[in-house]
Amino acid sequence: MRLMAWTFGYHAFLHSPQTTDLRISQFTLYIAAQAERIYKNIGYAISTRSNHTISEAFGLWMVGLLFPELKHAEIYLSLGKKLLEQEATNQIFPDGSYSMYSLNYHRFILHIYLYAIRLGETNHFPLSNELKQSVAKSIEYLSHLIDPKTGQMPIYGSNDGALVLPLNNCDFTDYRPLLQLGWYITKGESLFEPGPWDEDVFWLTGATAGRVVVQNAPRIETTKAAEKLSFPYGGNYLLRSTDSHAFIRCTDFTSRPSHADQLHVDLWMHGHNIAIDAGTYLYSGEGHWRNGLAHTSVHNTVTVDNKDQMTMLSRFTWTNWSKGKVLRHDKNLWQGEHDGYKPVSHKRTVMSLEGDRWLVIDNLSANELHHYALHWLLNDFPFEGKEDSVVFSLGVMKHKMQIGLMKGEGKFSLVRADPESTRGWRSRYYGHKEPAISVRLEADLPQVTFWSFFGFESDVVEIAGNVLRINSKNNYGLGAG
């Protein structure tokens, strides 16, 4: 990243009166020293099999490309290109999702690859078509996850503030600059209406190309029926309703997990992220803030016996990886399970009901007594807590989130910004935390069936035997066994 920033600034000030031959010579020595350091330590970067591998490979390739006068330029160029192309295949899954299970790190590597593609084109040293196809798949994948009105994405996995190309005035959480740039570089078209997210395109493709982008018709308004809803390699699934959607995580990890978040559900309603991911906050905080938002207990899923779904060996390392499996995925229903608490089984069913209502059923079963805790983290909207529900306001609309058990008794609790724990907090920006609403229902039973309903204030949920009924303008009678 240092090399990238240096060369970016170098070419910006190359024709300045203050850029003397002596300074150019000294700058080139700095470049050579940094490239040599990367080259001597490239084995470690390769061993991480991560964004670090890609960024170090890019540094070598870029120096070899832009500074051919250096003694080892050809070696840097050849090795860097080989690694960039190799890691695009290794780290970007066939469905476009990313092997680090983190949307922020996905943006990190895509910024590098898009920058590299443009450098290769302008210097007549193009990267392979296979690499470009992998990048195009990633951009398409992310286009299904973004909220086009706000540019927001689910905060999925590690989110530590990394931003390779800060070339615009959009918020850190806005992914439209990345997708607008990626869509143009890979397809020659715009994805969104003109806006401040176009600035990256001007920076990397020039004013003429930028004007073409602005004049193109936006491509984001595709029909929902045509959208792809399953990304099994990355373990991400979507259910869509009229003005709401659910983002579900369930995977059989093939590389290092980021968070212990099997069966987590993000819920978006009317452009707002209602049920949210807590984010990351700090890797090296004190006590419970030492990467504390990676744990299962802060995610929108069920915890068994106060344990994580996997074993946290260190801040960044999980062992005993849980295995997720999708059992069913239709237009309005998703069902999956994971084995992180074996011999306890956990199966979750997510249903999209009419009128932007949602129902989630969690079945947990074992032969012995266990402590089960269903948790939801809600955005910090104006709210009112009730006996087993939360009523929150979205503008003039009042929504309700309600949870319960099909059988047995449970303990309901609601916490906002607990000063003694990670409960009731979220982090959209690394190092910054803000209040959120933590809703939890606990039960001590061998088997339990939790239900969670998201709808409107006037909706009434009733339990009759093994049937759950939602009384609203559209009545639903659902068996939850």
ROGUBA-697837 format. One record per residue (C-alpha): residue in one letter; residue number from 1; z, y, x. Coordinates in steps of 0.1 Angstrom, whole numbers, always signed. Each point is the difference from the previous one (the first is absolute). Layout:
% residues N
ATOM res   n    zz    yy    xx
ATOM   A NUM     Z     Y     X
...
***
This chain:
% residues 481
ATOM res   n    zz    yy    xx
ATOM   M   1    +0    +0    +0
ATOM   R   2    +7   +23   +29
ATOM   L   3   -35    -5   +13
ATOM   M   4   -15    +6   -34
ATOM   A   5   +19   +33    -3
ATOM   W   6    -9   +11   +35
ATOM   T   7   -37    -6    -3
ATOM   F   8    -1   +16   -35
ATOM   G   9   +15   +31   +14
ATOM   Y  10   -21    -2   +32
ATOM   H  11   -33    +2   -19
ATOM   A  12   +14   +27   -23
ATOM   F  13    +7   +23   +29
ATOM   L  14   -27   -12   +24
ATOM   H  15   -20   +32    -2
ATOM   S  16   +30   +23    +0
ATOM   P  17    +1   +26   +29
ATOM   Q  18   +34   -15    +8
ATOM   T  19   -15   -35    +7
ATOM   T  20    -7    +2   +37
ATOM   D  21   -15   -27   +22
ATOM   L  22   +34    -5   +16
ATOM   R  23   +16    -6   -33
ATOM   I  24   -27   -24   -10
ATOM   S  25    +5   -19   +32
ATOM   Q  26   +37    -2    -5
ATOM   F  27    -4   -10   -36
ATOM   T  28   -23   -28   +10
ATOM   L  29   +26   -13   +25
ATOM   Y  30   +25    -1   -29
ATOM   I  31   -24   -20   -21
ATOM   A  32    -7   -24   +29
ATOM   A  33   +38    -6    +6
ATOM   Q  34    +7    -6   -37
ATOM   A  35   -30   -24    -4
ATOM   E  36   +12   -19   +31
ATOM   R  37   +35    -3   -15
ATOM   I  38   -15   -14   -32
ATOM   Y  39   -22   -24   +19
ATOM   K  40   +28   -14   +21
ATOM   N  41   +21    -6   -31
ATOM   I  42   -27   -11   -24
ATOM   G  43   +14   -36    +0
ATOM   Y  44   +31   +12   -18
ATOM   A  45   -20   +20   -25
ATOM   I  46   -21   -31    -8
ATOM   S  47   +31   -22    -4
ATOM   T  48   +14   +22   -28
ATOM   R  49   -31    -8   -22
ATOM   S  50    +6   +33   -18
ATOM   N  51   -12   +36    -4
ATOM   H  52   +12    +5   +36
ATOM   T  53   -27   -24   +12
ATOM   I  54   -26   +20   -18
ATOM   S  55   +12   +34   +12
ATOM   E  56    +2   -11   +37
ATOM   A  57   -35   -16    -2
ATOM   F  58   -14   +32   -15
ATOM   G  59   +15   +20   +28
ATOM   L  60   -17   -21   +26
ATOM   W  61   -33    +0   -18
ATOM   M  62    +1   +38    -6
ATOM   V  63    +7    +7   +36
ATOM   G  64   -28   -23   +12
ATOM   L  65   -24   +17   -25
ATOM   L  66    +9   +36    +6
ATOM   F  67    +9    +0   +37
ATOM   P  68   -27   -22   +16
ATOM   E  69    +6   +16   +34
ATOM   L  70   +33   -19    +3
ATOM   K  71    +1   -29   +24
ATOM   H  72   +10   -26   -26
ATOM   A  73   -19   +16   -30
ATOM   E  74   -23   -30    -5
ATOM   I  75   +30   -24    -1
ATOM   Y  76   +18   +22   -24
ATOM   L  77   -30    +3   -23
ATOM   S  78    -8   -37    +0
ATOM   L  79   +36   -12    -5
ATOM   G  80    +8   +26   -26
ATOM   K  81   -31    -8   -21
ATOM   K  82    +7   -37    +2
ATOM   L  83   +36    +5   -12
ATOM   L  84    -9   +25   -27
ATOM   E  85   -25   -24   -15
ATOM   Q  86   +22   -30    +5
ATOM   E  87   +31   +16   -17
ATOM   A  88   -20   +13   -29
ATOM   T  89    -8   -37    -8
ATOM   N  90   +35   -12    +8
ATOM   Q  91   +21   +27   -17
ATOM   I  92   -21   +10   -30
ATOM   F  93    +0   -27   -26
ATOM   P  94   -32   -11   -17
ATOM   D  95   +10   +18   -33
ATOM   G  96    +5   +32   +20
ATOM   S  97   +38    -1    +1
ATOM   Y  98   +20    +3   +32
ATOM   S  99   +19   -26   +20
ATOM   M 100   +30   +23    +7
ATOM   Y 101    +8    +1   -38
ATOM   S 102    +4   +38    +1
ATOM   L 103   -22   +26   -16
ATOM   N 104   +10   +27   +24
ATOM   Y 105   -10   -21   +30
ATOM   H 106   -32    -9   -18
ATOM   R 107    -8   +37    -1
ATOM   F 108   +10    +2   +37
ATOM   I 109   -26   -26   +12
ATOM   L 110   -27   +13   -24
ATOM   H 111    +3   +35   +14
ATOM   I 112    -5   -15   +35
ATOM   Y 113   -30   -21   -11
ATOM   L 114   -17   +28   -19
ATOM   Y 115    +5   +23   +29
ATOM   A 116   -14   -27   +23
ATOM   I 117   -30    -6   -22
ATOM   R 118    -9   +37    +1
ATOM   L 119    +5    +2   +38
ATOM   G 120   -22   -30    +4
ATOM   E 121   -28   +15   -22
ATOM   T 122    +0   +34   +17
ATOM   N 123    +0   -15   +35
ATOM   H 124   -27   -26    -8
ATOM   F 125   +24   -29    +6
ATOM   P 126    +6   -15   -35
ATOM   L 127   +27   -25    -8
ATOM   S 128   -10   -33   -17
ATOM   N 129   -11    -3   -36
ATOM   E 130   +27   -26    -5
ATOM   L 131   +26   +26    +9
ATOM   K 132   -15   +26   -23
ATOM   Q 133    -1   -26   -28
ATOM   S 134   +37    -7    +4
ATOM   V 135    +8   +37    -1
ATOM   A 136   -22    +4   -31
ATOM   K 137   +19   -28   -17
ATOM   S 138   +33   +16    +8
ATOM   I 139   -11   +34   -15
ATOM   E 140   -12   -18   -31
ATOM   Y 141   +34   -19    -3
ATOM   L 142   +20   +32    +3
ATOM   S 143   -22   +17   -26
ATOM   H 144   +14   -25   -26
ATOM   L 145   +36    +9    +8
ATOM   I 146    -2   +38    +1
ATOM   D 147    +8   +23   -29
ATOM   P 148   -31   +22    +1
ATOM   K 149   +17   +30   -17
ATOM   T 150   +28    +3   +26
ATOM   G 151   -12   -21   +30
ATOM   Q 152   +33   -19    -1
ATOM   M 153    +3   -37   +10
ATOM   P 154   +27   -25    -3
ATOM   I 155   +24    +3   +29
ATOM   Y 156    -6   -35   +12
ATOM   G 157   +17   -13   +32
ATOM   S 158   +10   +20   +30
ATOM   N 159    -5   +38    -5
ATOM   D 160   +10   +18   +31
ATOM   G 161   -20   +32    -1
ATOM   A 162   -29   -11   +22
ATOM   L 163   -30   +22    -6
ATOM   V 164   -29    -2   +25
ATOM   L 165   -23   +27   -14
ATOM   P 166   +20   +29   -14
ATOM   L 167   -32   +20    -6
ATOM   N 168    +7   +14   -35
ATOM   N 169   +27   +17   -20
ATOM   C 170    +6   -28   -24
ATOM   D 171   +34   -16    -3
ATOM   F 172    +9   -30   +22
ATOM   T 173    +1   -21   -31
ATOM   D 174   -35   +10   -11
ATOM   Y 175   -25   -27   +10
ATOM   R 176   -31   +18   -13
ATOM   P 177    -9   +15   +34
ATOM   L 178    -2   -35   +14
ATOM   L 179   -20   -15   -28
ATOM   Q 180   -24   +30    -3
ATOM   L 181    -7    -3   +38
ATOM   G 182    -2   -38    -1
ATOM   W 183   -23    +0   -30
ATOM   Y 184   -24   +24   +15
ATOM   I 185    -1   -16   +35
ATOM   T 186    -5   -35   -15
ATOM   K 187   -21    +9   -31
ATOM   G 188   -14   +35    +5
ATOM   E 189   +15   +11   -33
ATOM   S 190   +31   +18   -13
ATOM   L 191   +28   -18   -19
ATOM   F 192   +18   +30   -15
ATOM   E 193    -8   +34   -14
ATOM   P 194    -1   +28   +26
ATOM   G 195   +34   +10   +13
ATOM   P 196   +22    +5   +31
ATOM   W 197    -4   -37    +8
ATOM   D 198   -36    +8   +10
ATOM   E 199   +11   +16   +33
ATOM   D 200    +1   -32   +20
ATOM   V 201   -36    -6    -8
ATOM   F 202   -10   +35   +13
ATOM   W 203   +20    -6   +32
ATOM   L 204   -15   -34    +8
ATOM   T 205   -35    +3   -14
ATOM   G 206    -9   +37    +2
ATOM   A 207    -7   +27   -25
ATOM   T 208   -34   -13   -11
ATOM   A 209   +14   -34    -9
ATOM   G 210   +30   +16   -15
ATOM   R 211   -22   +19   -24
ATOM   V 212   -17   -32   -11
ATOM   V 213   +33   -15    -8
ATOM   V 214   +11   +29   -21
ATOM   Q 215   -33    -1   -20
ATOM   N 216    +1   -37    -7
ATOM   A 217   +13   -13   -33
ATOM   P 218   +35   -14    +2
ATOM   R 219    +2   -38    +0
ATOM   I 220   +36    -6   -10
ATOM   E 221    -6    -1   -37
ATOM   T 222   -10   -36    -2
ATOM   T 223    +7   -20   -31
ATOM   K 224   +33   -18    +2
ATOM   A 225   -16   -33   -11
ATOM   A 226   -20    +1   +33
ATOM   E 227   +30    +4   +22
ATOM   K 228   +12   -28   +22
ATOM   L 229   +35    -9    -8
ATOM   S 230    +9   -27   +25
ATOM   F 231    +4    +3   +38
ATOM   P 232   +15   -34    +9
ATOM   Y 233    -3    +3   +38
ATOM   G 234   +23   +30    +0
ATOM   G 235   +20   -12   -30
ATOM   N 236    -6   +29   -22
ATOM   Y 237    -9    -2   -37
ATOM   L 238    -7   +25   -28
ATOM   L 239    +4    +0   -38
ATOM   R 240   -15   +30   -18
ATOM   S 241    +6   +14   -35
ATOM   T 242   -14   +32   -16
ATOM   D 243   +20   +25   +19
ATOM   S 244   +23   -21   +22
ATOM   H 245    -2   -28   +26
ATOM   A 246   +22   -24   +19
ATOM   F 247    -3    -7   +37
ATOM   I 248   +15   -34    +9
ATOM   R 249    +8   -16   +34
ATOM   C 250    -1   -37    +6
ATOM   T 251   -13   -16   +32
ATOM   D 252    +1   -30   +23
ATOM   F 253    +5   +20   +32
ATOM   T 254   -25    -7   +28
ATOM   S 255   +14   +27   +23
ATOM   R 256   +32   +19    +5
ATOM   P 257   +16   +12   -32
ATOM   S 258   +10   +36    -4
ATOM   H 259   +25    -1   -29
ATOM   A 260   +17   -29   -19
ATOM   D 261   -18   +10   -33
ATOM   Q 262   -14   -31   -16
ATOM   L 263    -8    +5   -38
ATOM   H 264    +7   +38    +3
ATOM   V 265   -17   +20   -27
ATOM   D 266    -9   +37    +1
ATOM   L 267    -8   +14   -34
ATOM   W 268   -21   +31    -6
ATOM   M 269    -1   +18   -34
ATOM   H 270   -21   +31    -8
ATOM   G 271    -6    +7   +36
ATOM   H 272   +37    -3   +10
ATOM   N 273   +15   -27   +22
ATOM   I 274   +28   -11   -24
ATOM   A 275   +14   -32   +17
ATOM   I 276    -2    +8   +37
ATOM   D 277    +3   -15   +35
ATOM   A 278   +29   +15   +20
ATOM   G 279   -21    +6   +31
ATOM   T 280   +14    -2   +36
ATOM   Y 281   +21   +31    +9
ATOM   L 282   +13   -10   +35
ATOM   Y 283    -6   -29   +24
ATOM   S 284   +30    +8   +22
ATOM   G 285   +25   +16   -24
ATOM   E 286   +37    -8    +1
ATOM   G 287   +16   -28   -20
ATOM   H 288   -18    -8   -32
ATOM   W 289   -27   +25    +9
ATOM   R 290   -13   -21   +28
ATOM   N 291   -34    -8   -16
ATOM   G 292   +21    -6   -32
ATOM   L 293   -28    +6   -24
ATOM   A 294   -18   -31   +12
ATOM   H 295   +25   -23   -18
ATOM   T 296    -7   -19   -32
ATOM   S 297   +29   +17   -18
ATOM   V 298   -17   +34    -2
ATOM   H 299   -33   -14   -13
ATOM   N 300   -10    -6   -36
ATOM   T 301    +7   -37    +0
ATOM   V 302   +29   -24    -3
ATOM   T 303   +26    -7   +28
ATOM   V 304   +19   -33    +1
ATOM   D 305   +35    -1   +15
ATOM   N 306    -4   +34   +15
ATOM   K 307   -25   -14   +26
ATOM   D 308   -34   +11   +10
ATOM   Q 309   -31   -22    -8
ATOM   M 310    -4    -5   +38
ATOM   T 311   +24    +3   +30
ATOM   M 312    +0   +33   +18
ATOM   L 313    +2    -8   +37
ATOM   S 314    -4   +36   +12
ATOM   R 315   -12   +33   -14
ATOM   F 316   -36   -11    +0
ATOM   T 317    +2   -38    +1
ATOM   W 318    +4   -24   -30
ATOM   T 319    +4   -37    +4
ATOM   N 320    -2   -28   -27
ATOM   W 321   -29   +18   -16
ATOM   S 322    -1    -5   -38
ATOM   K 323   -31   -14   -16
ATOM   G 324   -14   +16   -31
ATOM   K 325   -24   -17   -24
ATOM   V 326   -20   +15   -29
ATOM   L 327    +1   -23   -30
ATOM   R 328   -21   +20   -24
ATOM   H 329   -19   +33    +0
ATOM   D 330   -18   +11   -32
ATOM   K 331   -10   +34   -13
ATOM   N 332   +34    +7   -15
ATOM   L 333   +23   -25   +16
ATOM   W 334   +11    -9   +36
ATOM   Q 335   +23   -28   +10
ATOM   G 336   +12   -10   +34
ATOM   E 337   +29   -16   +19
ATOM   H 338   +16    -1   +35
ATOM   D 339   +22   -25   +19
ATOM   G 340   +22   +25   +19
ATOM   Y 341   +31   -12   -18
ATOM   K 342    -6   -38    -1
ATOM   P 343   +13   -21   -15
ATOM   V 344    +2   +29   -25
ATOM   S 345   -34    +5   -16
ATOM   H 346   -11   +35   -10
ATOM   K 347   -30    +5   -23
ATOM   R 348   -11   +34   -12
ATOM   T 349   -23    +9   -29
ATOM   V 350   -14   +35    -4
ATOM   M 351   -17    +8   -34
ATOM   S 352   -20   +31   -10
ATOM   L 353    +6    +6   -37
ATOM   E 354   -19   +23   -23
ATOM   G 355    +7   +37    +1
ATOM   D 356    +9    +2   +37
ATOM   R 357   +31   -22    -4
ATOM   W 358   +11   -25   +26
ATOM   L 359   +22   -31    +0
ATOM   V 360   +12   -19   +31
ATOM   I 361   +17   -34    -3
ATOM   D 362   +19   -16   +29
ATOM   N 363    +9   -37    -2
ATOM   L 364   +25   -12   +27
ATOM   S 365   +12   -36    +0
ATOM   A 366   +24   -21   +21
ATOM   N 367   +24   -29    -4
ATOM   E 368   +31   +20   +11
ATOM   L 369   +15   +34    -8
ATOM   H 370   -16   +30   +17
ATOM   H 371    +3   +38    +0
ATOM   Y 372   -32   +15   -13
ATOM   A 373    -8   +37    +1
ATOM   L 374   -31   +15   -16
ATOM   H 375    -7   +35   +15
ATOM   W 376   -23   +28    -9
ATOM   L 377    -4   +33   +18
ATOM   L 378   -13   +28   -22
ATOM   N 379   -14   +34    +9
ATOM   D 380   +25   +29    -3
ATOM   F 381   -12   +14   -33
ATOM   P 382   +25   +16   -24
ATOM   F 383   +17   -30   -16
ATOM   E 384   +28   -12   -22
ATOM   G 385   +18   -32    +8
ATOM   K 386   +10   -23   -29
ATOM   E 387   +17   -34    -4
ATOM   D 388   -29   -20   +12
ATOM   S 389   -28   +25    +4
ATOM   V 390   -12   +33   +15
ATOM   V 391   -19   +26   -20
ATOM   F 392   -20   +23   +22
ATOM   S 393   -23   +30    -7
ATOM   L 394   -36    +4   +11
ATOM   G 395    -8   +35   -12
ATOM   V 396    +4    -1   -38
ATOM   M 397    -2   -38    -1
ATOM   K 398   +32   -21    +1
ATOM   H 399    -3   -35   +15
ATOM   K 400   +25   -28    +0
ATOM   M 401    +8   -27   +26
ATOM   Q 402   +22   -27   -13
ATOM   I 403   +13   -33   +15
ATOM   G 404   +19   -30   -12
ATOM   L 405    +6   -38    +0
ATOM   M 406   -15   -25   -24
ATOM   K 407   +33   -19    +1
ATOM   G 408   +35    +7   +14
ATOM   E 409   +18   +31   +11
ATOM   G 410    -9   +24   +28
ATOM   K 411   +14   +31   +17
ATOM   F 412   -22   +31    -3
ATOM   S 413    +3   +29   +24
ATOM   L 414   -19   +32    +7
ATOM   V 415    +3   +20   +33
ATOM   R 416   -16   +31   +13
ATOM   A 417    +3   +10   +37
ATOM   D 418   +30   -22    +9
ATOM   P 419   +16   +17   +30
ATOM   E 420   +14   -34   +13
ATOM   S 421   -31   -22    -1
ATOM   T 422   -38    -1    -2
ATOM   R 423    +1    -2   -37
ATOM   G 424   -16   +27   -20
ATOM   W 425   -21   +15   +28
ATOM   R 426   -36    +2    +9
ATOM   S 427   -20   +13   +30
ATOM   R 428   -36   +13    -4
ATOM   Y 429    +1   +16   +34
ATOM   Y 430   +15   -16   +31
ATOM   G 431   +34   +14    +9
ATOM   H 432    +4   +16   -35
ATOM   K 433   +17   -16   -29
ATOM   E 434    +3   +12   -36
ATOM   P 435   +18   -13   -31
ATOM   A 436   -14   -27   -23
ATOM   I 437   +14   -19   -29
ATOM   S 438   +12   -35    +8
ATOM   V 439    +4   -24   -30
ATOM   R 440   +16   -34    +5
ATOM   L 441    +9   -29   -22
ATOM   E 442   +22   -28   +15
ATOM   A 443    +9   -34   -13
ATOM   D 444   +18   -31   +14
ATOM   L 445   -17   -30   -15
ATOM   P 446   -20   -31   +12
ATOM   Q 447   -31   +11   -20
ATOM   V 448    -9   +34   -12
ATOM   T 449   -28   +17   -18
ATOM   F 450    -1   +38    +5
ATOM   W 451   -23   +22   -20
ATOM   S 452   -11   +36    +8
ATOM   F 453   -18   +23   -25
ATOM   F 454   -18   +33    +7
ATOM   G 455   -11   +19   -31
ATOM   F 456   +10   +29   -22
ATOM   E 457   +34   +13   -11
ATOM   S 458    -5   -12   -36
ATOM   D 459    -9   -36   +10
ATOM   V 460   +26   -26    -9
ATOM   V 461    +4   -33   +19
ATOM   E 462   +17   -28   -19
ATOM   I 463    +9   -36   +11
ATOM   A 464    +0   -28   -25
ATOM   G 465    +6   -34   +16
ATOM   N 466   -28    -4   +26
ATOM   V 467   -22   +27   -15
ATOM   L 468    -1   +36   +12
ATOM   R 469   -13   +25   -26
ATOM   I 470   -11   +35    +7
ATOM   N 471    +1   +22   -31
ATOM   S 472   -24   +29    +3
ATOM   K 473   -32   +10   -17
ATOM   N 474   -13   -33   +12
ATOM   N 475   +25   -28    -3
ATOM   Y 476    +1   -27   +26
ATOM   G 477   +18   -34    -2
ATOM   L 478    +0   -17   +34
ATOM   G 479   +15   -32   +12
ATOM   A 480   +17    +6   +33
ATOM   G 481    +8   -36   +11
***
